[in-house]
Amino acid sequence: MTERIDHAAKAREELAEIEQMDPQTQWVEMTQKQLVVTVNIGLASVEQQRIANLIALATMPEAGTLETAAAHALLIPADNGKDRPTIRPEIREGLGL
């Protein structure tokens, strides 16, 4: 799996850079950065929605075999030396845990 990109942090960084720009002379660069911010905000929202969907699937009692698949998507099996499964690292990071 590729390294996780924190799109919300990236958007905040770009916004901080925009605040330092002169709109009279750097309007083209500001517009480009605003587009980058918009894309990163969208990607951050998609990531959060994906995590929310996985959690919702894992907690649906009527999901049957789908519940098992969703739980595997969220959790690492208990063979890690603990008595309970743990949340996958990328999901923990995405939730800010």
Backbone bond lengths (Angstrom), bond angles and torsions (degrees), N, CA, C in turn:
res aa  C-N    CA-C-N  psi(-1)  N-CA   C-N-CA  omega(-1)  CA-C   N-CA-C  phi
1 M - - - 1.448 - - 1.526 108.99 -
2 T 1.310 116.12 142.84 1.455 119.85 -179.95 1.525 110.28 -75.18
3 E 1.321 114.68 162.05 1.457 120.00 -179.58 1.527 109.87 -66.33
4 R 1.311 116.04 139.45 1.460 121.68 -178.59 1.527 110.43 -72.47
5 I 1.314 115.98 134.61 1.461 121.96 176.49 1.524 107.47 -102.24
6 D 1.316 116.82 128.68 1.461 121.39 177.13 1.530 107.72 -85.21
7 H 1.327 115.68 93.19 1.459 120.78 -175.04 1.525 112.22 -68.15
8 A 1.323 117.41 -32.31 1.467 119.62 177.92 1.524 110.13 -65.35
9 A 1.332 117.07 -42.87 1.467 120.69 178.16 1.525 110.63 -64.98
10 K 1.327 116.28 -40.27 1.464 120.75 178.90 1.532 110.22 -61.61
11 A 1.325 116.87 -41.80 1.467 120.65 178.35 1.525 110.78 -63.52
12 R 1.343 117.00 -41.90 1.469 120.30 178.34 1.523 111.51 -63.11
13 E 1.338 116.91 -40.04 1.469 120.85 178.26 1.529 110.70 -62.03
14 E 1.318 116.22 -45.32 1.463 120.29 -179.87 1.526 110.90 -64.22
15 L 1.334 117.10 -39.86 1.463 120.33 178.25 1.525 111.24 -63.15
16 A 1.336 116.41 -40.01 1.465 120.08 177.90 1.527 110.62 -61.94
17 E 1.327 116.46 -38.66 1.466 120.11 177.71 1.526 111.32 -67.43
18 I 1.323 116.79 -39.09 1.466 120.46 179.03 1.527 110.39 -61.44
19 E 1.333 116.61 -40.31 1.462 120.62 -178.93 1.528 112.31 -61.05
20 Q 1.321 117.18 -25.48 1.462 121.36 -178.82 1.528 112.95 -87.31
21 M 1.311 117.54 -6.02 1.465 121.21 -175.26 1.522 111.57 -88.52
22 D 1.314 114.96 155.47 1.462 122.47 176.50 1.527 108.44 -93.47
23 P 1.335 117.83 113.75 1.463 119.70 -176.88 1.527 113.90 -64.55
24 Q 1.319 117.08 -21.15 1.466 120.30 179.92 1.524 112.11 -74.06
25 T 1.330 116.75 -34.70 1.469 119.65 -174.77 1.522 113.66 -112.61
26 Q 1.318 117.51 -17.90 1.471 119.89 -175.37 1.524 111.82 -120.68
27 W 1.320 116.94 33.31 1.456 119.05 -175.07 1.519 113.19 -66.17
28 V 1.326 118.32 -31.68 1.470 120.24 178.72 1.527 109.58 -66.75
29 E 1.332 116.98 -46.97 1.465 121.01 179.22 1.528 110.91 -63.44
30 M 1.337 116.26 -38.49 1.468 119.86 178.83 1.526 110.73 -63.03
31 T 1.320 115.98 -42.01 1.466 120.19 179.29 1.524 110.76 -63.63
32 Q 1.326 116.76 -42.13 1.464 120.37 178.35 1.524 110.53 -62.62
33 K 1.327 116.98 -44.43 1.462 120.18 179.65 1.529 111.24 -65.74
34 Q 1.329 116.98 -35.70 1.460 119.76 177.05 1.527 111.01 -63.07
35 L 1.318 116.89 -36.46 1.465 120.29 176.08 1.526 110.81 -66.05
36 V 1.330 116.66 -40.78 1.469 120.78 177.66 1.528 109.75 -62.62
37 V 1.333 116.89 -41.73 1.467 121.02 177.79 1.525 110.08 -60.64
38 T 1.314 116.90 -45.99 1.464 121.28 -179.28 1.526 111.44 -60.16
39 V 1.311 117.05 -43.96 1.468 121.23 178.76 1.525 110.22 -63.10
40 N 1.330 117.70 -45.16 1.463 120.52 -178.51 1.521 112.23 -67.00
41 I 1.322 117.23 -35.80 1.462 119.79 175.64 1.529 109.65 -63.85
42 G 1.321 116.87 -43.12 1.461 120.42 177.59 1.518 112.34 -61.54
43 L 1.328 116.84 -43.83 1.467 120.63 179.55 1.526 111.69 -66.51
44 A 1.330 117.37 -37.08 1.470 120.42 176.83 1.528 109.85 -64.23
45 S 1.323 116.78 -40.11 1.467 120.69 178.16 1.526 111.42 -64.70
46 V 1.316 116.41 -41.48 1.468 120.91 178.30 1.524 110.35 -62.09
47 E 1.328 117.26 -43.01 1.463 120.85 179.67 1.526 111.05 -62.45
48 Q 1.322 116.94 -44.28 1.461 120.11 179.29 1.525 111.18 -65.51
49 Q 1.327 117.16 -37.95 1.460 120.19 178.14 1.525 111.06 -66.01
50 R 1.326 116.97 -38.68 1.469 121.06 177.55 1.527 110.47 -60.52
51 I 1.322 116.32 -45.59 1.462 120.61 179.39 1.528 109.93 -64.22
52 A 1.325 116.86 -43.53 1.466 120.21 178.83 1.525 111.02 -61.48
53 N 1.322 117.35 -39.94 1.465 120.78 178.48 1.521 111.42 -64.62
54 L 1.331 117.25 -41.70 1.464 120.05 178.35 1.521 111.02 -62.91
55 I 1.320 116.63 -42.34 1.466 120.33 178.63 1.522 110.14 -64.30
56 A 1.327 116.93 -43.74 1.466 120.31 179.53 1.525 111.06 -62.21
57 L 1.323 117.34 -43.36 1.466 120.10 178.87 1.522 111.38 -63.51
58 A 1.315 116.67 -39.82 1.462 120.33 -177.74 1.520 112.04 -69.42
59 T 1.325 118.09 -20.45 1.463 120.45 -177.27 1.522 113.54 -103.83
60 M 1.336 117.91 1.36 1.463 120.45 179.18 1.526 109.90 -77.91
61 P 1.333 117.97 115.47 1.467 119.52 -178.18 1.524 113.29 -68.05
62 E 1.321 118.28 -28.85 1.462 120.75 -176.70 1.521 112.87 -90.10
63 A 1.312 117.88 7.78 1.459 120.33 -174.34 1.524 113.62 -75.49
64 G 1.309 118.59 -17.19 1.463 121.14 178.48 1.515 112.86 58.38
65 T 1.325 116.88 -124.21 1.464 120.03 -178.78 1.515 111.82 -67.11
66 L 1.329 116.86 -26.50 1.460 119.87 176.43 1.523 110.31 -62.61
67 E 1.334 116.43 -37.00 1.464 121.10 178.22 1.523 110.46 -60.26
68 T 1.309 116.97 -42.66 1.456 120.76 179.15 1.520 110.80 -63.12
69 A 1.324 116.73 -43.45 1.463 120.26 179.12 1.522 110.92 -64.01
70 A 1.326 117.32 -42.29 1.466 120.56 179.73 1.517 110.96 -66.79
71 A 1.322 116.50 -39.27 1.462 119.49 178.50 1.519 110.24 -62.53
72 H 1.320 117.44 -39.88 1.466 120.37 177.75 1.529 110.89 -65.89
73 A 1.328 116.64 -32.00 1.462 119.67 177.74 1.522 111.29 -68.80
74 L 1.329 116.94 -30.15 1.465 121.76 -178.39 1.517 114.25 -90.91
75 L 1.325 115.83 -33.70 1.459 120.04 -166.66 1.517 113.13 -116.20
76 I 1.325 114.30 155.08 1.459 122.15 169.22 1.525 105.15 -99.44
77 P 1.326 118.74 129.70 1.463 120.68 -178.09 1.529 112.59 -54.57
78 A 1.321 115.40 162.99 1.461 122.10 -173.12 1.520 114.03 -72.27
79 D 1.325 119.54 5.08 1.464 120.86 -178.82 1.532 112.46 -76.05
80 N 1.318 117.69 13.37 1.457 121.43 -179.51 1.530 112.53 -90.83
81 G 1.323 117.48 17.25 1.455 121.49 178.54 1.517 113.41 91.47
82 K 1.300 117.53 -2.98 1.459 121.54 178.00 1.520 108.24 -106.44
83 D 1.327 116.22 162.18 1.458 119.11 -179.23 1.526 113.00 -82.64
84 R 1.324 117.40 -11.07 1.461 120.68 179.30 1.524 109.72 -128.00
85 P 1.321 116.60 154.30 1.468 118.55 175.53 1.531 110.12 -66.63
86 T 1.314 116.35 158.60 1.459 120.74 178.61 1.525 109.66 -119.02
87 I 1.311 115.54 156.93 1.465 120.86 178.58 1.520 108.61 -70.25
88 R 1.312 116.43 138.41 1.466 121.06 178.64 1.529 110.18 -57.59
89 P 1.339 117.22 142.96 1.469 120.71 -176.64 1.528 113.81 -55.99
90 E 1.336 118.08 -40.88 1.464 119.31 -178.21 1.525 112.03 -67.76
91 I 1.350 116.69 -30.06 1.461 120.32 176.67 1.526 109.48 -73.52
92 R 1.337 116.99 -43.34 1.477 120.90 176.71 1.526 110.19 -57.37
93 E 1.320 116.29 -46.25 1.461 120.61 -178.89 1.523 110.79 -64.42
94 G 1.321 116.12 -41.62 1.457 120.16 179.08 1.518 113.07 -63.86
95 L 1.327 116.17 -30.44 1.463 121.27 177.49 1.522 112.10 -86.05
96 G 1.323 116.68 -7.47 1.457 120.21 -178.64 1.515 112.95 75.49
97 L 1.328 116.71 28.19 1.474 120.55 -179.99 1.512 111.70 -93.45
